[in-house]
Amino acid sequence: MNLYFHETLDPVRQPGAHTRYLDELGKVVRAEGNARGSAGSVCIAAWVPVFLTGAWPQIVTLWEMPGGWDGFARHFDNTPALFHEPLERWYGERTGGFDRLLVGADYTPNRDALIASGRRAPVVLQQIVSLSPGGAPSYLQQLGDMSRAIDSSSPFSLLGAYEAALRNGTEAVVLWAFPDMRTLTQVQSRPGDFPAFAAWLHESRRHETAHTGLVLRPTDWSYVR
């Protein structure tokens, strides 16, 4: 079972702050893997939301946590500090953020598999999906079953699907990879042009209680971009 760390960061509202933060983070990821004290996670991607599609300015990052739940437990049992060390390092460039622990669906490739595949994701559609209590596992299983037809018949594909931990099965995070913005807008404006995806939309609406999409673009140093 692969465990992931998903964060939405709010940079300070100052000219250039978000760029400085991303530049520094990119240096850390390339040189250190991750800032010391951050649970040993390894970066998959850092994205910036496309304005007009959600809150801005924001930064969204996705990390894989080595060792799954056992690795998570070891880290925090061995790191009892109330505030982790990188918090001090980044205070000058961000005002706060929101974190999620994600459990990858069994068909979601891990970081190494994504990198080895040479997977491209120049445009990502992130979906935060709310479900009835306990609904996330079956929702993700249905998505996995139907994604095979989507991936094989569409110019876009499922990048990853995850259950948000500590939510009693009420939340899922779904990431779709698009080759460009034009393809994404075609899916939004004419979903019937993509029958397999349209079938999933019909099925998903039977289970979702809320759904928020956000369009993202990756930094040039993201491993999946």
C-alpha positions, 0 to 999 in steps of 0.5 A: 500500500503506497502512501502519499503526501499532498499539500496545498501551499499559500505563498505570501502575497508579495511580488515574486514570492511564489517564484522564489519559493518554487526555485528554492524548493526545486533546488532542495528536491534536486539536491536533497530529495526533500527538506530534512524533517519532512517524513523522508518523502520524495517529490513526484511533482509540484504544480501551480493552479491555472488562474480562473480555475481556483484559488490563487496564488497557490502551489500544489505538491505531491510526494511519496512517503517511503515505507507506507504507514510503517515509514510514516509511524517510524518518522513521527515516533522518532521525530517528536518535535511539535513543529518540523524543522522545514517550517522555519526554513520556509516561513518567509515565502508562505503563509500556511497550507493544507495537507492530505495523507493519501492512500494510492489505489492499487492500480496507481503507479508509484513514483519510480514507476511513473518516472520509469515510464516517461509519463508526460503530464503537461496539464493536470486536472485535479479532482477533490471528490466528496462521498458518503461515509465509506464510499471512497474504496468502491468509487476508486475501484469503479474508476479503476475498472473504467479507466482502462477503456478511457486510457486506451481510447482517449488522448488523455489518461488517469495519472493517479487515484487516491483515498484521503486518509483520516476521512472515514472513506469520504474523500478521494483525490483523482488526477488526470494527465492531459497533453495540452489545454485544448484537449482538456477544454474539449473534454469539458465542452464536448464530453460525448466525444470521449464515450468511455470518459462520458460513461465514467462521468455518468457513473461518478455522479451517482456516488459523488456528493461534491466535486471540485476540479482544479487545473494545474501546470507543473514546474520545469523541475517536476519529475512528472511533467 
